[in-house]
Amino acid sequence: MLRAESSQFVAASGAELIVEITSKTNANHDRIKKAAGYARAQVPLYCSSTMGSWRPEP
């Protein structure tokens, strides 16, 4: 969910771009579960970047 200016939440489908910065501790959640949720919400563009040189195992 996105936070509106009124501090209320709005649906992720209202986003045109989502960028995630992942770390080793949350990479699986961000790259799999959250990405699937954004796809279901039909977010047009999702970008994910990993902090540092760490990469999750396939």
ChimeraX commands (.cxc) that place a marker at each C-alpha (Angstrom):
marker #1 position 0.00,0.00,0.00 radius 0.5
marker #1 position 1.05,3.55,-0.62 radius 0.5
marker #1 position 0.66,6.24,2.00 radius 0.5
marker #1 position -1.41,9.23,0.88 radius 0.5
marker #1 position -0.71,12.74,2.12 radius 0.5
marker #1 position -3.52,12.38,4.66 radius 0.5
marker #1 position -1.61,9.43,6.19 radius 0.5
marker #1 position -4.27,7.06,4.84 radius 0.5
marker #1 position -3.25,4.10,2.71 radius 0.5
marker #1 position -4.06,3.85,-0.99 radius 0.5
marker #1 position -3.94,0.75,-3.19 radius 0.5
marker #1 position -0.62,-0.24,-4.77 radius 0.5
marker #1 position -2.45,-0.18,-8.11 radius 0.5
marker #1 position -2.27,3.60,-7.81 radius 0.5
marker #1 position 1.53,3.48,-8.25 radius 0.5
marker #1 position 3.19,3.96,-11.62 radius 0.5
marker #1 position 6.67,2.99,-10.40 radius 0.5
marker #1 position 7.94,0.99,-7.44 radius 0.5
marker #1 position 11.64,0.78,-6.59 radius 0.5
marker #1 position 12.91,-1.65,-3.95 radius 0.5
marker #1 position 16.35,-1.58,-2.36 radius 0.5
marker #1 position 16.94,-5.07,-1.00 radius 0.5
marker #1 position 19.41,-6.44,1.49 radius 0.5
marker #1 position 20.39,-9.99,2.37 radius 0.5
marker #1 position 17.82,-10.11,5.15 radius 0.5
marker #1 position 14.80,-9.14,3.05 radius 0.5
marker #1 position 15.71,-10.02,-0.54 radius 0.5
marker #1 position 13.49,-13.10,-0.85 radius 0.5
marker #1 position 10.48,-11.23,0.49 radius 0.5
marker #1 position 11.04,-8.17,-1.71 radius 0.5
marker #1 position 11.99,-9.99,-4.91 radius 0.5
marker #1 position 9.40,-12.76,-4.74 radius 0.5
marker #1 position 6.42,-12.04,-2.50 radius 0.5
marker #1 position 6.24,-8.28,-2.87 radius 0.5
marker #1 position 7.02,-8.41,-6.61 radius 0.5
marker #1 position 4.15,-10.88,-7.09 radius 0.5
marker #1 position 1.82,-8.53,-5.22 radius 0.5
marker #1 position 2.83,-5.61,-7.41 radius 0.5
marker #1 position 2.19,-7.75,-10.50 radius 0.5
marker #1 position -1.30,-8.63,-9.22 radius 0.5
marker #1 position -1.92,-4.91,-8.63 radius 0.5
marker #1 position -0.78,-4.26,-12.24 radius 0.5
marker #1 position 1.93,-1.79,-11.26 radius 0.5
marker #1 position 3.45,-0.83,-14.66 radius 0.5
marker #1 position 7.12,-0.65,-13.60 radius 0.5
marker #1 position 8.92,-2.44,-10.75 radius 0.5
marker #1 position 12.67,-2.12,-10.22 radius 0.5
marker #1 position 14.73,-3.96,-7.64 radius 0.5
marker #1 position 18.31,-3.27,-6.64 radius 0.5
marker #1 position 20.54,-5.12,-4.21 radius 0.5
marker #1 position 22.61,-3.24,-1.63 radius 0.5
marker #1 position 26.33,-3.73,-2.01 radius 0.5
marker #1 position 27.69,-6.69,-3.94 radius 0.5
marker #1 position 25.51,-9.34,-2.29 radius 0.5
marker #1 position 23.22,-11.30,-4.62 radius 0.5
marker #1 position 20.54,-13.79,-3.55 radius 0.5
marker #1 position 20.95,-17.40,-4.59 radius 0.5
marker #1 position 18.56,-18.55,-7.35 radius 0.5
marker link #1:1,2 radius 0.2
marker link #1:2,3 radius 0.2
marker link #1:3,4 radius 0.2
marker link #1:4,5 radius 0.2
marker link #1:5,6 radius 0.2
marker link #1:6,7 radius 0.2
marker link #1:7,8 radius 0.2
marker link #1:8,9 radius 0.2
marker link #1:9,10 radius 0.2
marker link #1:10,11 radius 0.2
marker link #1:11,12 radius 0.2
marker link #1:12,13 radius 0.2
marker link #1:13,14 radius 0.2
marker link #1:14,15 radius 0.2
marker link #1:15,16 radius 0.2
marker link #1:16,17 radius 0.2
marker link #1:17,18 radius 0.2
marker link #1:18,19 radius 0.2
marker link #1:19,20 radius 0.2
marker link #1:20,21 radius 0.2
marker link #1:21,22 radius 0.2
marker link #1:22,23 radius 0.2
marker link #1:23,24 radius 0.2
marker link #1:24,25 radius 0.2
marker link #1:25,26 radius 0.2
marker link #1:26,27 radius 0.2
marker link #1:27,28 radius 0.2
marker link #1:28,29 radius 0.2
marker link #1:29,30 radius 0.2
marker link #1:30,31 radius 0.2
marker link #1:31,32 radius 0.2
marker link #1:32,33 radius 0.2
marker link #1:33,34 radius 0.2
marker link #1:34,35 radius 0.2
marker link #1:35,36 radius 0.2
marker link #1:36,37 radius 0.2
marker link #1:37,38 radius 0.2
marker link #1:38,39 radius 0.2
marker link #1:39,40 radius 0.2
marker link #1:40,41 radius 0.2
marker link #1:41,42 radius 0.2
marker link #1:42,43 radius 0.2
marker link #1:43,44 radius 0.2
marker link #1:44,45 radius 0.2
marker link #1:45,46 radius 0.2
marker link #1:46,47 radius 0.2
marker link #1:47,48 radius 0.2
marker link #1:48,49 radius 0.2
marker link #1:49,50 radius 0.2
marker link #1:50,51 radius 0.2
marker link #1:51,52 radius 0.2
marker link #1:52,53 radius 0.2
marker link #1:53,54 radius 0.2
marker link #1:54,55 radius 0.2
marker link #1:55,56 radius 0.2
marker link #1:56,57 radius 0.2
marker link #1:57,58 radius 0.2
view
